[in-house]
Amino acid sequence: MIKRFLFTSLIVVSTFSCLISCCWKPIPSERSPLIDGLKSFMSPDETRARLNPPEGTWHIAGRSSLGPDDPRPRFDILEVELENYVSSGVRGKLKLVFFNNRLYKTQFFASDISKLIEYLKEKNGVVMIGEITSLPPRTAISIGISVDAQQYVLFRDSYLQDEIDCWIQKYS
C-alpha cells in the first residue's frame, strides 16, 4: 500500500514538474519579428491586413483542428500561401502558419535565396551562421530545402514552437 502511494506520488510530481518546465511558461509580452514586418502572435486577419495581398492571392493551403468532442486542449493549425509574393525585391511563395489563431512561422520560397539573405544582412543585420541564426526576442531563422528541392528561409517564434512541441509531447 505504501509502495503504491509512493509510486503514484512520484508519477504525479514528475508529471507536474514536466508541465511546469515544459508547458507553463509565461506568455511573452512582446511579439517576435518574422518576415517583412510581420510579428508572431498576429491573427490571420491582422496578418492579411498588414500584407494587403492582391485579391485572390491569399489561399488557404491547409487547416486542421481537433473534433468538437475531443477533450484535449485546442490545437488548430491554419496554413496560408501567397503566390508571387515579393520580399526585399525577391519574388517567391510565402507560406504563413498559424497555431491557435497566432502567426507562428513564415516560410519564404525565394526565387533568389542568395539575394534575399544579402538583403536580410544589410537591412536587419541578420548574419547566417551556417544555415541558422536568430533575432531577439525569440525568432529562429533557418535556411532549408523542401522535399521538392525548393530553397526557403524560415522565420519562427521559438516560444510558440515550444508550445506546439509540449502539446504534442503531452497529448498525442
C-alpha positions in Angstrom: 0.0 0.0 0.0 2.8 2.5 0.9 4.8 1.5 -2.1 1.8 2.1 -4.4 1.2 5.5 -2.7 4.9 6.5 -3.2 4.9 5.3 -6.8 1.7 7.3 -7.5 3.1 10.3 -5.7 6.3 10.1 -7.8 4.3 9.9 -11.0 2.2 13.0 -10.0 5.3 15.0 -9.0 7.2 14.0 -12.2 4.2 14.9 -14.4 3.7 18.2 -12.6 7.4 19.1 -12.9 7.3 18.4 -16.7 4.3 20.6 -17.0 5.9 23.5 -15.2 9.2 23.2 -17.1 7.7 22.4 -20.5 4.2 23.8 -20.8 3.6 26.5 -18.2 5.8 29.3 -19.4 4.5 32.9 -19.1 3.1 34.3 -22.3 5.7 36.7 -23.8 4.8 40.4 -23.5 6.3 41.3 -26.9 5.8 39.8 -30.3 8.9 38.4 -32.2 9.8 39.6 -35.7 9.2 37.4 -38.6 9.5 38.3 -42.3 8.7 41.8 -43.7 7.4 43.4 -40.5 5.1 40.6 -39.6 5.2 39.6 -35.9 4.4 36.4 -34.1 1.1 36.2 -32.4 -0.7 38.2 -35.2 -4.1 36.8 -36.1 -4.9 35.8 -39.7 -7.0 39.0 -40.0 -4.1 41.2 -38.7 -1.6 39.5 -41.0 -3.8 39.8 -44.0 -4.4 43.5 -43.3 -0.7 44.1 -42.8 0.3 42.3 -46.1 -2.7 43.7 -48.0 -2.4 41.0 -50.7 -3.9 41.5 -54.2 -7.4 40.0 -54.5 -7.3 36.2 -55.0 -3.7 35.6 -53.8 -4.5 34.7 -50.2 -5.0 30.9 -50.4 -5.9 28.5 -47.5 -3.4 25.7 -48.1 -4.4 23.6 -45.1 -6.5 23.6 -41.9 -6.6 21.1 -39.1 -8.2 21.1 -35.7 -9.5 18.7 -33.1 -13.1 17.4 -33.3 -15.7 19.2 -31.1 -15.9 16.3 -28.7 -12.1 15.9 -28.2 -11.3 16.6 -24.5 -7.8 17.8 -25.2 -6.9 21.5 -25.3 -7.3 23.4 -28.5 -4.8 22.5 -31.3 -5.6 24.4 -34.6 -3.3 24.8 -37.5 -4.0 27.2 -40.4 -1.7 27.3 -43.4 -1.9 30.2 -45.9 0.1 30.6 -49.1 0.6 33.7 -51.2 2.0 33.1 -54.7 4.1 35.8 -56.4 4.9 37.4 -53.1 7.8 39.9 -53.2 10.1 40.2 -50.2 13.2 42.5 -50.4 12.9 42.7 -54.1 12.8 38.9 -54.5 9.7 37.1 -55.8 8.6 33.8 -54.4 5.9 32.0 -52.5 5.2 32.9 -48.9 3.7 30.3 -46.6 2.2 31.5 -43.3 1.4 29.1 -40.4 -0.9 30.0 -37.6 -1.2 28.0 -34.4 -4.4 28.6 -32.4 -5.0 31.7 -34.4 -1.5 33.1 -33.8 1.1 33.6 -36.5 4.0 31.3 -35.5 6.1 30.9 -38.6 6.7 32.3 -42.1 8.4 30.3 -44.8 9.5 32.1 -48.0 10.4 30.1 -51.1 12.5 32.8 -52.8 13.4 32.7 -56.5 16.9 34.0 -55.5 17.7 32.9 -51.9 21.2 34.5 -52.0 19.8 37.9 -52.8 17.3 37.6 -50.0 20.0 36.6 -47.5 22.2 39.5 -48.5 19.3 41.9 -48.1 18.5 40.5 -44.6 22.1 41.0 -43.7 22.2 44.6 -45.0 18.8 45.7 -43.6 18.4 43.7 -40.4 22.0 42.8 -39.5 21.0 39.1 -39.9 24.1 37.0 -40.3 23.6 33.4 -41.1 25.9 31.1 -39.1 25.8 28.1 -41.3 22.1 27.7 -42.0 20.6 29.1 -38.8 20.6 32.3 -36.8 18.2 34.3 -34.5 16.7 37.7 -33.9 15.6 39.0 -30.5 13.5 38.3 -28.6 12.7 34.7 -29.9 12.9 34.4 -33.6 14.8 31.5 -35.1 15.8 31.9 -38.8 16.9 29.0 -40.9 17.6 28.1 -44.5 16.2 24.8 -45.8 15.3 22.8 -48.8 11.8 21.4 -49.3 11.0 17.9 -50.4 10.6 19.2 -53.9 14.1 20.8 -53.8 13.0 24.4 -53.3 15.1 26.6 -51.1 13.4 28.6 -48.4 14.1 30.9 -45.5 12.1 30.1 -42.4 11.3 32.6 -39.6 9.6 31.1 -36.5 8.8 32.1 -32.9 10.6 29.7 -30.6 8.0 30.2 -27.8 5.2 29.1 -30.0 7.3 26.2 -31.3 7.9 25.1 -27.7 4.2 25.3 -27.0 3.4 23.1 -30.0 6.1 20.6 -29.1 4.9 20.5 -25.5 1.3 19.9 -26.6 2.4 17.0 -28.8 4.5 15.5 -26.1 1.7 15.7 -23.6 -1.4 14.9 -25.6 -0.5 12.9 -28.7 
